[in-house]
Amino acid sequence: MAAHASRRAPGRAALGALWLALCATAAAFDDEQAEVTFHGDSYAYRFSAVLEGSLAAVRDVVVDYDRLAHVNDSITDSRVLAREGPDTLTRRLDLRHCLLVFCFDMRFVERVHIEAGDALTVVSTRILPEDSTFRDGVAEWRLEALDASHTRMTLSARQTPDFWIPPVIGPLILERVFVREVRETCANIERLAAAADVP
């Protein structure tokens, strides 16, 4: 499945919204690392930051796949398609991102496995290419409780898009968008987690 472009931004620009993706510099959370690297047709990204919020509250926001539009405005649709077991599901995530003179609509259909613990939660995802606008991709979210009110969130991922990326300018724009999108996403995760933590 190819991404549909209506003149306005490079496809990879939406990766930061992904997931789902993520934080940069904002008041409450502590920025630690954010980087994007490119390998041929694929790209990889990693993000790590400390958020205000208990592990349980942050986890509930991150894995609430039916309501992810509350986390980032670029998400146009998010839903659970099937539950294969108590810790495994298939979810769909649609994003629309515009920048400069292009707009791209992207779809992620992923198999998700969740390992939830009292001190650490690991969420692993694998793209199902037959229903996505990506040829392949994997990601891992790690949520680690630092204390009762702080959680370290780390995301690492590798993806190969099945659509055209403008040469030269595409990677440069992607890095700018990545920082902007992760700022919005993390601020919203903290806001929703804080509401959940209120007794």
C-alpha positions as CSV (number, residue, x, y, z in Angstrom):
1,M,0.0,0.0,0.0
2,A,1.5,3.4,-1.0
3,A,1.1,6.6,1.0
4,H,-1.1,9.1,-0.7
5,A,0.5,12.5,-1.3
6,S,-1.4,15.7,-1.9
7,R,1.2,18.5,-2.4
8,R,2.6,19.5,0.9
9,A,5.6,17.4,2.9
10,P,7.9,14.4,3.0
11,G,6.5,11.1,4.2
12,R,9.0,10.5,6.9
13,A,8.0,13.7,8.6
14,A,5.2,11.9,10.3
15,L,7.5,9.4,12.1
16,G,7.8,11.7,15.1
17,A,4.1,11.6,15.6
18,L,4.3,8.0,15.7
19,W,4.3,6.8,18.2
20,L,4.3,7.3,19.0
21,A,6.2,8.8,19.2
22,L,8.3,11.2,22.4
23,C,9.6,14.4,24.0
24,A,12.1,17.2,23.5
25,T,12.3,20.3,25.7
26,A,9.3,21.2,27.7
27,A,8.6,22.3,31.2
28,A,7.9,19.2,33.1
29,F,9.9,16.4,31.4
30,D,13.7,16.0,31.3
31,D,15.1,15.6,27.8
32,E,17.9,13.1,27.6
33,Q,18.4,11.9,24.0
34,A,16.7,12.2,20.6
35,E,18.3,11.0,17.4
36,V,17.5,9.9,13.8
37,T,19.8,8.0,11.6
38,F,19.4,6.8,8.0
39,H,20.5,3.5,6.4
40,G,19.6,3.3,2.7
41,D,15.8,3.2,2.3
42,S,15.3,2.7,6.0
43,Y,15.6,5.0,9.0
44,A,16.1,4.4,12.7
45,Y,15.3,6.6,15.7
46,R,15.7,6.6,19.4
47,F,14.3,8.8,22.1
48,S,14.7,8.8,25.9
49,A,13.3,11.2,28.5
50,V,12.0,11.2,32.0
51,L,8.4,12.1,32.4
52,E,6.4,13.3,35.5
53,G,3.9,10.5,36.2
54,S,3.7,7.1,37.7
55,L,4.6,4.1,35.6
56,A,1.0,2.8,35.7
57,A,-0.4,6.2,34.6
58,V,2.1,6.7,31.7
59,R,1.6,3.1,30.6
60,D,-2.2,3.5,30.5
61,V,-1.8,6.5,28.2
62,V,0.8,4.9,25.9
63,V,-1.2,1.6,25.3
64,D,-4.7,3.2,25.1
65,Y,-4.7,2.6,21.3
66,D,-8.3,3.6,20.9
67,R,-7.6,7.2,22.1
68,L,-4.2,8.0,20.8
69,A,-5.5,11.0,18.9
70,H,-5.5,12.8,22.3
71,V,-1.7,12.4,22.4
72,N,-0.9,13.9,19.0
73,D,-2.9,16.0,16.5
74,S,-1.2,14.2,13.5
75,I,-3.0,11.0,14.4
76,T,-6.3,10.9,12.5
77,D,-7.4,7.4,13.6
78,S,-6.2,4.8,16.1
79,R,-7.9,1.6,17.0
80,V,-7.5,-2.0,18.1
81,L,-8.3,-4.4,15.3
82,A,-8.0,-7.7,17.1
83,R,-6.9,-9.1,20.5
84,E,-5.0,-12.3,20.1
85,G,-4.4,-12.8,23.8
86,P,-4.2,-10.9,27.1
87,D,-0.8,-9.4,26.1
88,T,-1.0,-9.4,22.3
89,L,-3.1,-7.4,19.9
90,T,-3.2,-5.9,16.4
91,R,-3.7,-2.2,16.1
92,R,-4.0,0.4,13.3
93,L,-2.6,3.9,13.4
94,D,-3.3,6.5,10.7
95,L,-1.4,9.7,10.5
96,R,-1.5,12.8,8.3
97,H,1.4,15.2,8.3
98,C,1.9,18.3,6.2
99,L,5.0,20.4,5.8
100,L,6.2,22.8,3.1
101,V,4.4,21.7,-0.1
102,F,3.4,18.1,0.5
103,C,0.9,16.2,2.7
104,F,1.3,12.4,3.4
105,D,-1.2,10.0,4.7
106,M,0.4,7.0,6.4
107,R,-1.0,3.8,7.9
108,F,0.7,1.5,10.5
109,V,-0.9,-1.8,11.1
110,E,1.2,-3.5,13.8
111,R,1.3,-6.6,15.9
112,V,1.8,-5.4,19.5
113,H,3.1,-7.4,22.5
114,I,3.0,-5.9,26.0
115,E,5.0,-7.1,29.0
116,A,3.8,-5.2,32.0
117,G,5.5,-5.3,35.3
118,D,5.5,-3.2,38.5
119,A,8.9,-1.5,37.7
120,L,9.2,-2.0,34.0
121,T,6.9,-2.3,31.0
122,V,8.2,-3.3,27.5
123,V,5.9,-2.8,24.5
124,S,7.2,-4.4,21.2
125,T,5.6,-3.7,17.8
126,R,6.1,-5.2,14.4
127,I,4.6,-3.7,11.2
128,L,2.4,-5.9,9.1
129,P,3.4,-4.6,5.6
130,E,0.4,-6.0,3.7
131,D,-1.8,-3.5,5.4
132,S,0.6,-0.7,6.0
133,T,2.4,2.1,4.0
134,F,5.7,0.5,5.2
135,R,7.6,-2.4,3.9
136,D,8.8,-3.4,7.3
137,G,9.5,-2.0,10.8
138,V,9.9,-2.8,14.4
139,A,9.8,-0.7,17.6
140,E,10.3,-1.1,21.3
141,W,8.9,1.1,24.1
142,R,10.5,0.8,27.5
143,L,8.7,2.4,30.5
144,E,10.8,2.3,33.7
145,A,9.6,3.5,37.1
146,L,12.2,5.7,38.6
147,D,10.1,6.5,41.7
148,A,6.4,6.9,42.5
149,S,6.0,10.0,40.3
150,H,8.7,9.7,37.6
151,T,8.9,7.4,34.6
152,R,11.7,7.0,32.1
153,M,10.3,6.4,28.6
154,T,12.6,5.1,25.9
155,L,11.6,4.4,22.3
156,S,13.8,2.8,19.7
157,A,12.6,1.9,16.2
158,R,13.6,1.0,12.6
159,Q,11.2,1.4,9.6
160,T,11.3,1.2,5.8
161,P,8.7,3.3,4.2
162,D,6.9,2.1,1.0
163,F,6.7,5.6,-0.5
164,W,9.0,8.2,-2.0
165,I,11.2,10.3,0.3
166,P,12.6,13.5,-1.2
167,P,16.4,13.2,-1.4
168,V,18.7,15.5,0.6
169,I,15.9,17.7,2.0
170,G,13.9,14.8,3.4
171,P,16.2,13.8,6.2
172,L,16.8,17.4,7.2
173,I,13.1,18.1,7.5
174,L,12.5,14.9,9.3
175,E,14.9,15.8,12.1
176,R,13.1,19.1,12.6
177,V,9.7,17.6,12.6
178,F,10.8,14.8,14.9
179,V,11.8,17.2,17.6
180,R,8.6,19.2,17.2
181,E,6.3,16.2,17.3
182,V,7.9,14.6,20.3
183,R,7.5,17.8,22.3
184,E,3.8,17.7,21.7
185,T,3.5,14.0,22.3
186,C,5.3,13.9,25.6
187,A,3.6,17.0,26.9
188,N,0.2,15.4,26.2
189,I,1.3,12.1,27.8
190,E,2.3,13.9,30.9
191,R,-0.9,15.9,31.0
192,L,-3.1,12.7,30.7
193,A,-0.9,10.8,33.1
194,A,-1.1,13.6,35.7
195,A,-4.9,13.5,35.5
196,A,-4.9,9.7,36.1
197,D,-2.6,10.1,39.1
198,V,-4.9,12.5,40.9
199,P,-6.5,10.6,43.8
